Amino acid sequence: MLNRPPKVLLTALATLQAHHLTEESRVLEFISEVQAKMTPRIAANFARPTKEDLLYQTEYEHGVCDTCNDCDQFKPTSRASREHEEPVIHYGLIASANQVVKDGRRRDQLARDLGVLCVEMEAAGLMNDFPCLVVRGICDYADSHKNKEWQGYAAMVAAAYAKELVLVAPIHQIQSTPTARDTLADPVHRFNIPLDLNAVPLISNFVGRQGELDNLWQFLQPEDSPSRKVAVLYGLGGMGKTQLAVRFARDHQNDFTAIFWLSGKDRESLVQSLGVALSRLPGQASSNEASIDTDVEQQARYMLRWLAFDGNSRWLIIFDNVDHYSPFHGAESDGYDIGEFFPNADHGSILITSRLQRLSELGEPFPVRRLESQSSIELLLQSSGFLASNTTSNFDNNPDTLTLANRLGGLPLAIVIAGAFMRETGTSITEYLQYYQKSWSELQLQSNPGRQYQQGNILQTWMISYLEIQKRDPSAADLLLLLAHFDNRDIWYELVECVRHSSNIPNWLNKVTSSGLAFKIGLKSLIGFSLLESKQQEGSYAMHPVVQDWCLHVTNESKVLDRMQFHELALISVGFSVPSDIHWDHAKLQQRLLPHADHVRYFGWSHDGIELLRALHCLGNLYLYQKKLKKAEKMYQRALAGHEKALGPDHTSTLDNHGRHKEAEEHQVQGMGNVKRTSTLDHPHPPPDTDFLPLHSVRSEDVIIPLPGMQASSCSSTALYLISDSLPANISILELRITSHDQGLCDDPSKGS
């Protein structure tokens, strides 16, 4: 809706309308006076046409010719004959549009739905900037037969009526009313454009992010000093970048003289958005139907020139969804240079939303991270409708609420989808959590995020980025899927590099892991599209848990990529990353590897290659070092079973695992529920790539590491304690090496057990 006309004009309008009930209008009088002052040639432009106008049936479309001379004369609508040829004055609603209406069906719909008398194209660019009232001379029927035959006469009639209206208004009120020229000369009014909410995406259930909003305001707030500010909101698709920008625009719509929301989806969409924004400028609305044929590029350029006018410095433009960026010609064909559409002036504020971290080169980066835990829960309860039922306290005591919120990783898109599913199906939080863990793909296929996420559900929104990465760098796309098979919280080069122990490593992976630099180059596009996050302080990378779920879904659905091969490669990487002993320097690395071991130990594989069995054995080592004996036992059993299957029960490697090899017996004393003590020399631990699977030692220098059921002693010299009753059945002997400053031997061996 546009602003209401000023009270002085509305009062005059009502007075004039009342006069015409008893007195003739002076419109014809004023027309005659004007025509008398014109030359015949000029007067002919405003004369009443002698030919009767025709209203054709709504369904009858005009042909390709410029006139209606060839139109079917039997198609006009039958109407009663006119009693006179004088102009008729109608009072009612006038619609204001940014383009010409030339469709009879559309015309009838507007009249039926809104009750409008006609459609004009000037008021939309004027009424919100200075007080005025629209007087329209109707000159056609807004259908495909539209022409300009009656336009001059209609303009003359409208001007005559406007003169009669002004003469009715009190003179002192007219003199005190600012003119349009004075109003538009005032920068406050000249550049004041209200926020068009119809152009802004719909958002609902916005929670949290007050810190991000405050930081944006501190950076983008308008200032009179010349300095253009560019902020870039970047982050993972579905993280809520657009929602954050919408909230910022609505919160501060009165702090900027103008806010324009522009679609940056592609260059064509952006140019069209600028053209629409142009129609909202004061006095810039199109004046006739010829404007619709104006080059849209020229309209966009004019809009940018308006933003660059002197004194017009307190605006905000928002380029939303700029996910195809190509600053140099000849780069990616789908991309364009968003900087080309920055106004050529050093003032104003610009906000960009994108998945591409690279756009930070254009301004100040504002990464959009996951929601905090409490905000995630609040959004989950709001979008599911559970808050409306006043049962919040029930969810505070439900551990599944926090579990699900954490599982969704603070990703607003995933949270809103979960809430919508629960609201529409009557599913509880506990049930949804179970579906999410067991039937992720099926659940996402049935999900709908609603209007506020226009790029679709989780399966759709990241496929856009994935296909773009695949087009630019196929190896990077495959690397993304491989990394999803590790623990998502901490991934580093040396971990993935150990995949080179595989005899079945693909060529692309061999190249990517050939050096630390090659690995970083492979990750560049993944980080650039925010599918992977760089943790610079730790020297590692992280993947959002829902992105990991999506990658596993893609792997399972793909007909090209071998899911089992990814399992094997991840298992080998983790296994061969385990250090060969538990020296204190390796303790941190072992702790770092544990989450990965827990992640890959359930993987299956298609064959029992020797490197896979060694990897399993190394996982057993890791669990043993970290006192997780049950897990260690399971890993050794899986390795033993693999050796028996691959090599047979009598092979030396198999016998080594059973502790029956003669050389192993020389270094071991089989205990049967008792504890023994013997002196020993240095007993180096075999590296993980030896051909047999040895028993294991726990070593410590200057630090004593007791195991469950054991009491370590600080007694003299170096001692070897062999314990069997505290270990799993498959691990009969454990070496515990203790070094002390004492030079004597323990008097009581049991004190060191």
Secondary structure, DSSP 8 states (H G I E B T S, - for coil): ------HHHHHHHHHHHHHTTTS--SHHHHHHHHHHHS-HHHHHTTS--SS----B-TT----SSSSSTTS-TT-B------S--S-----SEEEE-SS----HHHHHHHHHHH-EEEEESSGGGTTTTS---------S-SSTT--STTHHHHHHHHHHHHHHHHHHS-HHHHHTS--HHHHHHSHHHHT-B---GGGS----S----HHHHHHHHHHH---SSS--EEEEEE-STTSSHHHHHHHHHHHTTTTSSEEEEEE-SSHHHHHHHHHHHHTTSTT-S--SGGGGGS-HHHHHHHHHHHHTSTT---EEEEEE----B--STTS-TT-B-GGGGS-SSS-SEEEEEES-GGGGGGSEEEE-----HHHHHHHHHHHHTTGGGT-HHHHHT-HHHHHHHHHTTT-HHHHHHHHHHHHHHT--HHHHHHHHHH-HHHHHHT----TT-TT-SHHHHHHHHHHHHHHH-HHHHHHHHHHTTS-TT-B-HHHHHGGGG-TT--HHHHHHTSSHHHHHHHHHHHHHTTSSEEETTTTEEE--HHHHHHHHHHHHH-SSS-HHHHHHHHHHHHHTTS-SS--GGGHHHHHHHHHHHHHHTT---SS--HHHHHHHHHHHHHHHHTT-HHHHHHHHHHHHHHHHHHH-TTSHHHHHHHT--HHHHHT----SS-EEEEE--------TTSSS----EEE-SS-----TT------SS-EEEEE-TTS-TT----EEEE--S--S--S-GGGG-
